[in-house]
Amino acid sequence: MKVSDLVNQLQLEVFCGQAGLDNEITGGYVSDLLSDVMGNASEGDVWITLQTHQNVMAIASLKELAAVILVKGFEPDEDSVKYSNEEGIPVLGTSMTTFEISGKLYDILK
């Protein structure tokens, strides 16, 4: 599944990183602890978090994640937008809670 397919199915907002909408999704990871994501997320995962700062994008790039989904109406900060566009890793948004979006992503990917 491509990130663009997920955006359409879950009606996610695309904040930035549009060049990566064709990234292939292979799984998902949920955490707000950056070191946890760095140690355990896998290439191609979609990362669900409420963190909005540029370190999120540094981890997403390092781990070669497919996309980042921000929950509860959070939006990326200016530095994150810049980094997302440079790396081609989409930052997406939803008003759903972490629990809700995680369940929906799981149902789609299983």
N, C-alpha and C positions, 0 to 999 in steps of 0.2 A: 504494500500500500504506500502511496506517496503522501507527503505532507498535505498537498492540495486536496486530496481525497478526504483526509481527516478534517480539514478546515470546512469543507462542504458538508460532511455528514454531521459534524457537531456544531456547525454555525459559529466557528471561532473567528475572532477578529485578528487580522494580520497587522501587527504593529510595524514590523520591519523584517529585513532579511528575505524579501520576496524572491531573490535569486535562488533560494534553497527550497522553494515549494515543490520541486521535483525530487527532493531527497527521499530515499526509501526508508520506511519505518520498519524496524525489526523487533521492536519491543517497547516497553515503557519503564520508567523509574520515577518513584515519588520520594522526595526528601527535601527538607529545607536546610540540611546540614551539608555545606559544600564539601567537606572532607569525606563524607559518606558517599556522595555522588562521585567524587574523584576516585574513590577506591572500589566502587561497586557497579556503577552504570556501565553499559556496554555500547559499543559503536552502533549507531542506528536507532538508539532508544529515543523516545520522546520524554523529556524531563518535565515533570509537573512540580511547580514550586510557587511560593509567594515572594521569593527573593527577587528584587528588581535591579540590583546594582551590577556594575560591569564585571565583577568577579564571576557572576553567573555565566557570562559569555566566555570568559577565559576557560572555565571548566568545560562548557559545552564544546568549545573548539578543541581543547586538549583531548577530550573523550570522543570527538567526532560524532556528536549527537545529531539526530535528524532535526530536532526542533525543541523549543522550550515553550511550555504553556504556563502562563501566569493565571492564578485563580482569583476569585472574589473581587474582580474588577480592578486588580492592580495593573499598573502600566510600567513599562521599562523606563529607566532614567535615560537622560540624553546620551551618556557615554555608552550605555548598553545598546541603544539604537545604532550608534555609529559602528560599534564592534560587530553587531549582528549583520549590518549591511556589508561590512568588509569581509566577514567570514562566510556569508551566505547561509547562515543558520537562522531560520525564522523564529521570531518571538511572537507567540500567539496569545490571545487573551480570552477569558470567559468570566462571566459573573458567577458561575457555579463554584461550589466549594471543592476542596481537594478530594473529598470523599466521592462526591457526585461525578466529577470528571474522570477520576480514576476508574470507577465502575464502568462508565461508558467506554473508556478507552480499552479496558480489559475485554468487554463484550465484543467490541469491534475486532480486536486482534486475536482472540482465541480461536 
